[in-house]
Amino acid sequence: MTAGGLTAPAADAKARSAMSDQTQRRATRPSDMLEPVQVGKPPAKGGTWTDYLVLFLRVMAAVSLIKGLYHWAALCGIGAPADGGFESQSMAWRTATVFFAVIDLVAAVGLWLAAAWGAVIWLTSVVSMAVVEVFFPRIYGGSTFVVLVEATLLAVYLWLAIVAARERPA
């Protein structure tokens, strides 16, 4: 028992309730009330859709990290022939490679943290790669396979995000 007549867990719950009331009163914009996706302990029967979404984001973070490092290797000339370095490529190829070298690594960090901005950066990267492959085939070769993979990953993300959002009560 504490001085106020409550047990320690009850006092903690009352203090958390008071803090959340203060936080809700201070929220003046809808964005102030948003909370990041967090991985909690999964239920005994299996994970929730939010857990699966976070797992997908972490896998996409690893893929984005590999893609970003691949583009940086191309920038640094790793694995390129002696006369086929960065300077010998077209301006469009150099621009796209620098763009993807940066955006993929930034997306990897944001996705690993399961932050909303990470998903936005990743979506930008995915759509940009598909656009480059479809509308500018001379840059990277116009691979239909890359476009299909990017579209599939985008569809899986959207499906998981919608199912996870429906799982949480409003």
N, C-alpha and C positions, 0 to 999 in steps of 0.2 A: 504494500500500500504506500502511496505517496501522500504528501501533505494535503493534497486536494481530495483525497479519498478515492483516487483512481489507481488501478494497477499500472505498471510501467507500459505494457503494450497499449492499453486504452489511452494513456496519456500521450503516447507517441502518435496514435491515430488521431486524437483530438488536435494535436499540434500540426500534423500534416493537413488536416481538414481546414484549419485556420489559415495556413500558408496558401493552400490552393484557393481559398476564398479571396485572399488578398491579391493573388496573381490574377484571378479572373476579373476582379474589380479594376485592376490596372490596365488590362488589355483594352486598347482603344481601336486597334485595327484587327481585321480578321487574321492577318498573318501573325499577330502576336499570340494567337491561340493555337497555332499549329505546333505539333510535337513531332520530332524525328521518329522514323521507324526504328524500333529497338527490338533486338532479339532477346526474348525471355526464355524461361525454361519451358520446353515443349510439353504438351500434355502427355500422359502415359500412353495413349493410343496412337500417337503420331503428332507431327507438327501441324501448325496452323498454316493457312495460306500466306499469312504475313511472313512466317518463317521460310516458306518456300520462295517467296519473293526476295527476301534478303539473301538467301542462298544463291538464287539466280543472279542477283546484283553482284555478289562476291565472285562468282564464276566469270561474269562479264568484266569485272575489274581485272581479273587475271588475264583474260583475253585482250583487253585494252592495253594492259601493261606490255604484253608480248608484241602487240601491233605497234605500240609507240616505240619500243626498243628496236623493232625491225626498221621503222622509218628513220630512227636516229642512226642505225648502222648504215643505211643507204646514204644518209647525209655525210657521215664520216668516211665513206668509201670502203667500209669493211666488206670484203668479199667481191669487190668490183675489180674488173681488169685494170691494168695500169693506165690505159687511155680512156676508161669509161667511168671516171669519177663524177662527182657532183657537178663540177664546172662544165663538163662535156654534155650534160643533159639539157633539154629544152627549158625555157623559162617557165612554162606551164607545169612541167614535171617538178621542177625545183620548188615552185610555189606550193603545189599540192603536197609535196613531201614534207616541207617545213610545217605546213598547217596541220597535217595528220600526226607528225612527230610530237607536236605540242599538245594538241587537243586530246589525243588518245591517252597520254600520261596524266593530264588533268582529270579526264573522265575516270581513269582508273582509281585515282585517289578518292574522288567523290563517290564512286560506286562502292568502294570498299567501306567507306563510312556510312553508306546507305543514306546519304544526304539527298535532299530534293534537287539541289543544284548539280549533283553528280549525274543523276538521271537525265537532266536537261542537257548537260554537256555531252553525255553519251548518245542521246537521241540526235543531237546535232551532228556528231561524228558519223553515226550510222547513216543518216539521211544524206549527208555530204558525200560519203563514199559511194553510195548508190547513185547519186546524181553524177558524180565524176565518171563512174563506170558507164552509165547510160548515155549521158549527153556529151561527154568528152572522152571518147574511146581511145584517142591517140595518146593520152597521158599515161594510163596504166594498162591499156590493152582491151578495155571494154568487156570484161569477163562477166558473162551471165551468171556463172556460179557464185561469184562474189555478191551480186545483186540479190540472188535468191537466198543466200545465207543471211545477208543483212536484213532482208524483208522478213524472214522467218524469225530471227532474233527479236526484231521489233514487234512482231505479232505475239510472240510468247511473252514478252515484257508487258504489253498492253493487256493481254488476257490475265496474267498474274496480278497486275495492279488492280484491275477491275474486280476480280474475285476476292482479293485481299480487302479492298474497300467495302465490298458488300458484307464481308465477314464481321466487320466492326460496326457496332451500333452507332447511330448518329448522335 
